[in-house]
Amino acid sequence: MDEGVRHTGEDRHSAISSDGTNRKDDEMNEHEWLAEQFEANRAHLQAVAYRMLGSLAEADDAVQESWFRLSRSEPSDIANLGGWLTTVVARICLDMLRQRHARREEELSAAVSESIESRELGIDPEQEALLADSVGLALLVVLNTLSPAERLAFVLHDIFAMPFEEIAPIVEREVPATKQLASRARRRVRGGAMVKDANFVASRTVVDAFLAAARGGDFNALLTVLDPEIVFRIDGATSPKGLSREVRGAQAVARQFKGRAQGFRTALVDGAVALIVAPRGHLFLVLGLTIRNGKIAEIEAVADPTRLRQFDLAILDDE
């Protein structure tokens, strides 16, 4: 909204008669006008909130809260409604991210609950899947590894071109520090462009062969890429209760993966080629791989949320 809109709001107030006869009608008209302006900005606000939160249900909550705050504000005090709403949504999302990071729940359990709640609220899982695809699952996964302030600085500046001078007050930092936040986030997001040396190429070839064999259910092909003495270790958050947390031997490990791995994606995890599971951009599982002499010698499955947050992760973008 430009300055012209500011004057429109002021003129609307000045048109109210001194005896208050038309005040109620005027307030109703102003509410309708605000609602129209808000709806014109809704798609943009949802795009910002979804990239900030990675959840359609939470993004809708943030957008709705921005409407509540707008409806309680004085329109004549807002010179640029679009910018004002973007800032408000960003602050709301930042608070939500900080609360999320402060909680200690299992992220997998939270995501399952969110999926159930989304259905109850009428949110179509297919709609959210399409939205995640449009944003890019690789980007969502890496965004979910950033701190709240890093994520906000990167999303607002690099994706929505908001100046750092406007972002800095939201994250309560000076402009140079805000630029550093975005720079750190940018390095993580672009991590897939790391130098790919001969060792990377060899490792990627083995991992691609493993994935193809697992997805295709080719038991013999799996055996060719697994070391005969391979060890598959599973952390407590990954292993179903009562099952062994360690599997040894190529045949036993091959049986674990035969016909599976459809949801796996290759990634760089702490600089090494690995596999991850991240539906809708939420990182649930990392499979760390140790490769020796052209075969996978160890697989470590990690699902513990604390450990997942500590990984330096980048999705490989050439799939």
N, C-alpha and C positions, 0 to 999 in steps of 0.2 A: 504494500500500500504506500503511495507517495504522499507528499504534503497535501495534495488535493483532497485525498481521503480524510486527512486530519481535519481540514476545514469543513468537509461535509458533516463529520461528527459534531463539530462545534456548532455549525449552523442548525443542525437538528435540535440541539439543546436550546439554542437561542429562540427557536420557533415556538417553544412552549409558552403559552399565555401566562400572564402573571397570576391569574386566579387558579391555575392548575387544571383548567377544564380539559385540555387535550393531553395532559401529561401521560395518562395511562395508555392512550392510543399511540403516543409517540414512543413510549418505552417498548410497547409491543413491536412497533415497526423497527426500532433499533435492534431488538433481539432477533427479528427475522433477518435483518440486514447482516448482523454478525454471523448468524448461522449460514447464510449464503456465502459469505467471505471465507468462513471456516471450511465449508465443503469444497470450495475451490482450491484450498490448500491441503485437503485431507490426503490425497495420493502422495504428495511430496512428503508430508509428515510421516506417513506410514513407511515410506521408503527409508527415511532417516532412522526411524525407530527400529525397523526390522534389521537393518545392518548393524545397529548398535546392540541389539538384544539377541538376534538370531532366533527369535520365537515370535510367531504370528500372534499368539494369544497375548503375550506380554507387550508386543508392539501396539496392538489394539488398545490395551489398557493405558499405555502411555499417551496415545493420541487422544483417547477419551478424557484423560486427566487434563490435557492441554486445553480441551474445550471448556472444562469446568473452570479453569483458571482464567480463560478469556472471558467467560460469561460473568465472572466476578470483577472484571477489570473495567476501567473507564476508557472507552474507545478513543475519545478525543486526545488521550495521552499517548496513543500509539501511532508513531509516524510511519512505520513500515510493518504492516501486519504480518507479512510472510516471514520477514526476518525475526520478528518478535516471537512468532509461533515456533519457528525452528529452534530458537534459543531455549524456549520453554521446554519443548520436547527433549532437547539435548540434556537439559538439567534433570528432567524427570528420569531419563534413561540412565544418566550417570548415577543417580541415587539408587536406581534399581540394580545396576551392575555392582555397586559397592555393597549393597545388602546381600546380593547373591554371593559375592566373594567372602563376605563375613560369615555366611552360613557354612555349616560343616556337613550337610547332608550328602549322601551319595548322589552324584550327578545322574547316574543311570536311573536310580529310583525316582529322582525328581522328574526326569524326562518322561518316564512311564506315566507318572501322575499327571504331568502336563498334557500328555497325549489323551488321557481319559477326560481331563477337564476340558480340553479343546473340543472333543466330540460333544460333551454336555452343553457347551456354549454354542454349538452349531458351527464350529470351525471345521471346514472340510480338510482332512489330512492331505488329500490330493492337491488342494489349493496351496497348502503350505509347501508341499514337495515341489510344485511348479515354481513357487516364489523362490525357494532355495536354489533351484536350478538356474533361475534367471539371474540371481546374484552371483552364483558360482560357489559350489560346495567347497572348493579348495580355499576360496577367500574366507568363507564362514568358519572353516576349521581353524585357520590361522588367527582370525579375529578373536575367536574364543580362547586363544592362548595369551592374549594381550591383557595388560592391566586396564581397568576401567578408563583411566585418563588417557593412556596410549590409544585405546580403541576410539574414544571420542575424538581426539585430535586428528587421527588418521581419517576416520570416516568423514568428519565435517570438512577437513581441508582437502584431502586427496580425492574423495569421491564427490563431495558436494561443493567444492571450491569456496568454502567460507574462509575469509581472511583470518590469519592468526590473531590479529588484533581483536577480533570478535570472539575467538575461541578461548583466549587466555583468561578472561574473567570467569568463564564457565568452569574451567578446571582449576581456578584460583592459583594461577601461576603467571609469571612475567612472560612476555612474548618470546624471548630467546629460549626459555625453558619449555614453552609449549611447542616450539619448533623441534626441539630435541625429542619430545614425546612422539611426534609424528615421524621423525626420522628413524627412531628405534623401531616403531611399528612398521615402517616402510621396509626396513631391512628384513624383518621377519616375513612380511608378505611376499617379498621378492626373493626369498631364500632359495626357491627352486631354480634360480639362475646361478647358483653357486658353481664354481669350477668343477667340471665333470672330467676327471682324469681317467687314466686307463683302469684304475681299480674300481672307480664308479661304474664304468661301462661293463666290466666283467661281473660285478655284483648285480647290476640291473638285469643282465642277461640271465643269470641264475634265478633271480626272483621272478622274472617274467615267465620263465619255464615252469617254476613251481606253481605260480598262479594258474597258468593254462592247464596244467595237469590236475590241479585240485578242482578247478571249476568244471573241467571236463570229466571228472571221475576216473581219470586214467591212472590206475594203481601202479602199473609198471613204470610209467613216466615219472611218477612221484619218486619211486625208488631210485631213479637215475640221478635225481638232483639232491637227494638226502644222503648224508654221510651214514654209513652202516651203524655207527655208534652214536647217532644224534641223540641229544637230550632236549626234550620239550618241557619247559618249566612254566607253571601257571601260578599266578599270585592268588591270594585268598579271595580277592574281590572277583576274580574270573572263574575260579573253580567251583562248580556246583557242590553243595554239601555232600560229603560222603565219597567223593571221587578223588582219585590220586592227583596230587599237584605236580607230579613228575612222571613223564612217559619217556621210556628209553628204547632205542632201536628203530631202524628205518621203517620196518613193517608196521610196528605199533603206531608210530607217528603218522605214517601214510594213511592208516585207517582213520585217524583223527580228522584228517583234512580232505579225504576223498569225497568228491561231490559237493564240497563246500567252498568257501572263500568268495562267493559272489559279491559280497559287500565289502571286500577288502580293496584298499587303494594303496598304491605305492607312495612313499613319502621319504623325505630326508628327516631322520630323527637323530638329533645330536650329531649331524653331519654324515650319518651312515644310512644306506638304503634299508628301509623297513616297510612294514605293512601296517595300515591303520584301519579301523572301522569307525566311521563318523557319519551316521545317518542324519540328514538335515543339518549337517555341519557341526553336530555335537560330538566331540571326541569321546568315544566310549572305550576303545581298546587300541593298544599298540603292541605289535609283534616285533620285538627286536630280533634281528637275525645275525648270527655269526657265520661267516662263510670262509671255509678253508679248502684250498685245493679244488676250487670250482664246485664245491658242494656245501649245502647248509648243514653245519655241525651243531648249532644250538638255536633254539627258538625260545624266547622268553615272552610270555603273554602278560601284559600289564594293564589292569583296569582300575587300580586304586586312584581315585580322583586327585589325591595329593601328589602322587608321582606323575600323573598325566600333566598336571599344571607346570611341572618342572622341566618338561622336555622342551628343547629348542627344535621346533618342528616347521617343516615347509612341505607343502604338497608338490609333487612333481607334476608339471603342467603339460606334459607331452603325452598324456594318455588318450 
